[in-house]
Amino acid sequence: MPTVVTLSGSPSSRSRSQGLLNHAATRLAAQGIEIQPFTLADFPAEALVFAHFDHPDIQRLHQAVAQADGLVVATPVYKAAYSGALKLLLDLLPERALSHHAVLPLATGGSNAHMLAVDYALQPVLAALKARHIVGGVYGTDQELSWGEDGTLQLASGIAERLEDVLARFIAHLPNPGRAQLDPHALHDRVRIAAISV
C-alpha cells in the first residue's frame, strides 16, 4: 500500500489551505493510500526558527518522509509566496529528501493575482529537494473555497474538477503493487543509453 505524507503550511487549524489538504487526503485514503498527516502545530516554534534538526518531532517528520512514496503539501499564499513557517520546515528536510517521491503542491489565496506562487515560489524549493516528480499543482481562491454550515470546506465545481484531475495523476506516480516500478535514476540511464544507440 502506498504511503503519502501530507504537510500543512498554515498556522491555523481552520484555513482554506488546510481544508483543501484535508479534502485531498480523504480522496487519497479512499483509494487505499495510507496518509501520514503533519501540520505546523506538530513542531515547536523554537525547533523551526533555530533549525533543531535533532529535535524528536523533526526527526519524526524525517522518518515519515523517508518511508513515504509521496508528499502533498498545502500552503496559504502571503505576499505572493508560500508561508514562511513552511519554508522553515522544508529547510529542515535532508538533502534529496524527495528523490523518490511524487509531490503535489496545493495553495490558496484571496484572488487569482497570486496563482503563480505555486510555480515560481513553492515548486523550486520542492525541486531543490530533488522531488522525483512534481504533479502540477492546484491553486484555489476565496471565491472557489467556502465554509459550509457544518464547518467543512466546500469546493466550487471548477476547483473540484482540477483537484480530481491532479489527484489522478498524482496516484499514477505512486507505486502500484501490480505494476513494475523503475527507479528514476535507472530510467535516466536507460534513456541516455537509448539516445546513444540511436
N, C-alpha and C positions, 0 to 999 in steps of 0.2 A: 504494500500500500504506500503510495507516495505521501510525503510529509511536506507541508508548507508552513513556514513561519510568517505570521502577519505582524507588522510593525506599525504602530500608530505614532505619528509625529505631532499629534495635537496635545496641547497642555490641558485640554478639557475632556472629561469623560463623555460629555454630551455635545459633540460637534458634528458638523456635516461630514467632515473627512472621516471621523470615527464611525459614523453611521454608514457611510459608503463602504468602508472597510468591512464592517460587520455584515453588510449585505453580500459582499463578495465572498467572505469566509463561509457564510451559510450556504451559498451556491456551491462552493467547492466541497464542503462537507457532505452535501447531498450526493456528490459524485464519488463518495468513498475516500476522499482525501483527508488525511489527519491534519488538523490545524493546531499549531503551537502559537498562541497569541501573546504579544508583548505590547505594552503601552509605555509612554514616558513615566507614568506613575510607578512602574516596576523598578525604577532606578533612582537612587538618591541623587539630588541635585549636585552634591559635592563630588560624587563619583564621576559625573558627567563633566562638570566645569574643570575639575583638576585632573581629568584623564586617569582615573584609577583603574588601569587595565586589569589589575589583580582583584578587584572587588568581586565578591561572590555573585552578585547579581549580574555584573558584566560578564563574568565567566560563564554563567548560566546561559546568557544570550549567545556567546561564542559557541558553546557546545550545541545548542539547539540549531544554530545556523549551519554548523559543520555537518550535522546529521540530516539536515533537510535537503529536499530536492528543489525547492522553490521558495521565493520570497515575494510577498505582496506588501508594499509599503505605501502608506497614505499620509498626506500632509495638507494642512491648510496653507494657502499662499498668503504671505505677508510681504508687502513692499516688493512685489514681483519675484519673490523667491520662496523656497520652502522654509519651514520653521527652523530657527537657529538651534533649538534643542535637538531636533532630529539630526542636524549636521554634527553636533557634538557626539551623538550616539553612533552615527555612521563612522565617524573618525576613530572610534574605539574598536571597530571591527578589524581583524587581522588583514594584512595584505593578501590579495587574491581570495578573500573570504567567499566570493560568489562565483568562483571559476567553474563550478559545476552546477550552477543554479539558473533556472529560468526566473526572471524578475518581472513583476507587474507593478508599475507605479500608478498611484491614484492621487488626485489633488482636487481641492475645492477652493473657490474664491468668489468674491462678490459679483464679478462680471467676467465677460469674455476677454477683457483687456489684458488679463494675466494668464491666458490659457497656454501660452508658450513657456511658462515657468517649468513645466514638466520636461519639455525638450531641452531647454537651454540652461536650466539650473540643476534639476534633480538627476536627469539621466547621465550627465557627465560624471557625477560622483559615483553612480552605480557602475558606470563603465570603468572608472578608476579602480573599483573593487573587483574588476575582471569578470563581471557578470557574463555567464555563458550566452544568454540570450535575453534581451530586454524586449518584452512584448508590448510595443506601442505605449499605451497609457490612456487613462481616462481623466478628463477634467470636467468637473461639474460646477455650475453656478448656483447662487441662492435661488434663482428662478426655477431651476431644474430639480432642486432638492428641498423639500419642505417637511415640517414635522406634522405627523398625524395626531389626532386626539389621543391615541393610545401611547404616544411618545415615541413611535417608531418613525424612521426616516422614509418618506415617500419619494419615489423616483419618477420623474416625468418620463413619458414613453420614449423620447429620444435618447436620453442618457441610459435608460434601462436597456435599450437595444444595443447601444455601444458597449455597455458593460458585459452583456451576454456574449457579444461577438469576441471581445478581447479575452474573456474568461475561457471561451472555447479554444482560442489559440494558445493561451497560457497552458491549459490542460494538455494540449497536444505536445507541448515541450517537456512535460513531466514524464518520468519513467513509467512504462506500461509493461506489466508482467508478461503480457502476451506478445510484446514487440521487442526485438533485439535493440539494445541501446549501443550507440557508438560514442566513445569518448570524443569530446570536441577537438582535442589535440590530435587524436588519431585521424579524425575526419580531415583536419587541415593537412596532415601529411599525405593522405590519400589524394586529395585534390592537387597538391603540389606535384606528386609523382605522376598523376594523370596528365597534368599540363606539360610536364617534361616529355612524357612518352608521345604526346601528340606532336 
